[in-house]
């Protein structure tokens, strides 16, 4: 197969942690031809998506991780599969890029995740579809509403920007905090920008569980434990990763969320669970596959690549 990866600069990845790089290694190990595409190079002409594509070879060696071939301009529907793995923020430019990739999908190329699903699934708001398994949550730009909500949930909550990622801009807030008004003002841009506020879950001190789902079913999970001085457990801000397994309730969360993900074309997804409650659904560039593979003793990238192979084969058979 010919597989393209639309992603941020490939030479800047952490070879021991980056999930996109791991997916590239997994596809390469199974003999597929890889191409690197810069998001800004996507171009629409008539009913097709084009880009400069660079043949790429990858190695899990931080001193010599990437070799790029000479770029050439071609229609992306000539690829068998395109991974859209640009990191957030999910902004206006991202929406345009997803729309361009939809042109390649319409010509028969497998695009992961599906552009229509990416456009529809804000990683914070999407969790609201599963009210029975999420913490008590409000989304608003109104500071008074946020304070009323905090009073309803015991005085403590978590403010999250809707376009944030990697723990960026997240505040644990309390009604008695003298900085509360300032944090609300900053988060909402003085009442102009809606934010999410969730009830604070004390179990967050024990860790945030990232569960990777493939085609709606759990592949495995990791537990990200925050540093003593931090509320956030994200790996890039120092969260410690430990082995974990899914509880029965967490498996039921996957069973609830999975069918909706598949229906929306969101095939490779990372959900976040704290205290057996769903807090986020990560669809743009979910991470954790390298850590999960090492801790669980599995080859997650190979699992994903085999699924892609089967999907492309099935799609080709239908087209014929």
N, C-alpha and C positions, 0 to 999 in steps of 0.2 A: 504494500500500500504506500501511497504518497500522503504524508501527514504534515500539515502546516500548524505551527504554533504562533498565534498572534499574542504577543507578550511584551512586557517591558524589557529593557536591554538585557540580552541573554548573557553578556559577559559580566553582569553585575550580580548574578545569582549566588547564593550560598549553596555549594554543591552538596552539603551534608544535611540541608534542611528544606530546600526549596521543592515544593511539590511539582511545579511545572517541569523543573529540570529532571525530577525523578520519572515523570511520565515520559519525557523524551528518552531517558536512558532505557526505560522499559520497552518502548516501541523500537528503539534501535537494536536492543538485544534480540528482538524477535525478527530482525531482518528488514524492517521497514525504512523507507527513504524519508528523511526529515527535512523540513524547511522552516526557517525563521522568518517571521513577518513583523515589521514594526507597525503598531496600530495607526500611526500617522500616515503610513503609505497606502492605506486602503483607498480605493478609487472606484466610483461607480460610473459606468458608461452604458447608456441604454439600459438593458435589463441584466447586466452582468457586473460582478465585482472583480476588480483587478488589483494587483499589488506587485511590488518588487519582492521576489522571494529569494532567500539565500539558502542554498544547501548547507546543512549544518551537521557536524559530527560533535558529540559530547562525550566527556570523560569525567569520572568522579575524582578529579584531581584539581584542587584549588589553584595550583600553579600552572595548569595546562588543561583548562576545562572545555574550551570551545574552539573549533575550527570552522570558519565560515567560508563557503565557496563564493564564486562570483555571482552577484545578484542578477536576476533576469525578470523582466516584466511579463506577467502572464495572468490569465483568467483563473480565479481561485476555484471555479467549479471543476477544474482539471485535477484538483486534489480529491482523494477519497474521503479524507476527514480533516476538519479544521477545529483546533482547540482555541476558543476565545478565552485567554488566560491573563488579560490585562488586569493589573491590580486596581482596586478602588482608589480614588473615589468614583462613585457612580454618578456621573455628571452628564451635562448636555452632549459633550463630545462622545462619551461612551454610548449614548443612545444612538447617535448618528452612525458610529462604527458598527453597532449591532445591526442597524438597519441595512447597512451595506452587505454584511455577511449573510443576511437573509436572502440576498440575490443569489449567492452561491448555493445556499440550501435549496432554493426553488429550482435550481438546475440539477439537483440530485446529490449534492455533497452533504455528508453528515457533519453538522456543526454542533459542537458541544461547549456549553449547554446551548439549547435552541435559542436563537435571538429573540423570539417572541416571549419566551419564558424569562430571559434576562431582563428584558424591558419591563415586564410586568411585576417582577419579584424584588422589590426593595428588601434588603436583607434584614431590616428591622421590622418593617410593616408586615412582611409576609407571615410572620409568626402569629399575627392577629387572627389568621384564618383558623387557628387551633386553640380557641379560647379555653377549652376544658383542660389544657395541659400547660398553659403559660402562667407566669405570675400575674398578679393584678397589675394592669397596665393602663396608662393614659397617653394619648398623643395630642399635644396642644402647643400653641405659642403663648398662651395666656398664663402669666405668672400666678394669678390668683387661683386658677384652676389647678395648677401644680401644687400649690400650698394646700388647697382643700384635699387633693388626692393624698398628699403626704399625711395629713391628719387622719384620713380614712384607713391608711395602711400601717398605722402605729408610729408615724413621725419620721420614718427613715426611708429613703428610696435611692434609685440610681438614675441619673440623667444621662441620656444617650443621644448624640446627634444622629439624625436619620441617614446622613451621608458618610458617617465615620467608619473607620475600619481599624483593626489592630489595637483596639482599646483607646484610640485617639479621641480626646475630648470627653471622656466619660468621667462623671463626678458622682461620688457617693455623697448624698446631701441629707440634712436633717433640719427639722423645723426650728431647732434651737441654735443652728449654726449662724453666726453673725455674717458669714459670707454667702448665705443662701440667696439673698436678692441679687448680689453681684454674679453668682454662678448662673442664676436663671437669666439674667440680662445677657451674659456672654453666650450662653447656650442658645437662646432664642433670638439673638441679634435684636435685643430690645423689643421683643414681642412680634417680630416680623417672620420668624422661622420656626415652624413646628419642631418639637423634640419629643422623644419618647421618655417617659418616666415610669419605671417599674418599681414595685415594692422590693425592698432590700431582702435578700435571702441570706440568712446567717451561714448557711452551708457553703457559701462562696469562699469562706476561709479554708475549707477543706479541698477546694478546687473546682474548676470548670471543665466539664467533660466534653471533648470534641468527638462526635460520632461521624464517621464518614459513611455515606450511603452511595451505593452504585445501583442504578436502575431501581431505586426505591427500597433497597434492602441494605441493612448495615453490613459493612465490610469489617469494621473493628472500631476501636476507640482509644483515645489517650486522655489522661487526666493532667490538666495544667494547674499547678499549685502556685499561688502567688507568693512573692517574697513577703517577709514579715512586715516590712514598711510600705507595702503596696496593696491596693485593693484589686488592681488588674492582674489577671493571670496569663495574659498573652505572652507567647514565647519571646517575642522580640523586645518586651520590656522586662525580661528576666524571669518569667514564669518557669518553674521546674516541671519537667515532663516525667510522669511515672506511668507504669503499666496499670491497666484497669480492665474491667469487664462490664457488661451491661446487666442491670437489674431487670427483673420482670417488668417493672413499670416503665423503664426506659425502652425496653423492647416494644411495649405497647405504644409508646410515643412514636417509634419508628413505623409501626404498623399503621398508625393513624396518619402520619405525615407522608409516608412513602407513595401511596396511590396518587395523592394530589401533585407531588413532585413529578411523577412520571407523566401524568396528564398534562402538565405544564411544560414538558420537555426539559426538565431539570434533572439530568441523569447522574451527574457527579456533584454531590452536595455535602457540606459539612454542617451539621446542626450542633448547637451548643446547649448543654443541659446542666443546670445547677439544682441540687436538691431534688432531683427527679422531676424538674419542670423545664420546659423548653423556653429558652431565652432569645435565641437568634437562629436564622436559617441562612447560611452562607452559600451563595450560588455563583458569584462572579469568579472568584479565584480561591476556593477553599484549600486550606493547608492541613498538614499533619500526616501525610501518607508515609513520609520517611520515618518519622518517629514511631508511628503505628507498626510499620513493617519490622523495625528493629526490636521493639518491645514484644510484639506478638509472634515473632519468628515466621512471618509470612512475606510474600513478595507482592505487595499491593500494586505496584506499577504493572507487573505482569498480569494480575487479575484484571486490571482496567483495560490493558491492551488486548487481552483475549476477548473481553466483552465488545470492544470496538471492532475487532475482526469479525465477530459473529454478526454484529449489527450491520456492518457494511456488506457482508456477504448476503444477509437476508434482504437488505435493501436492493442490492444488485439483482437478486433473483426475482424480486417483485417487479422491478423495472423491465426485466427481460420478458 
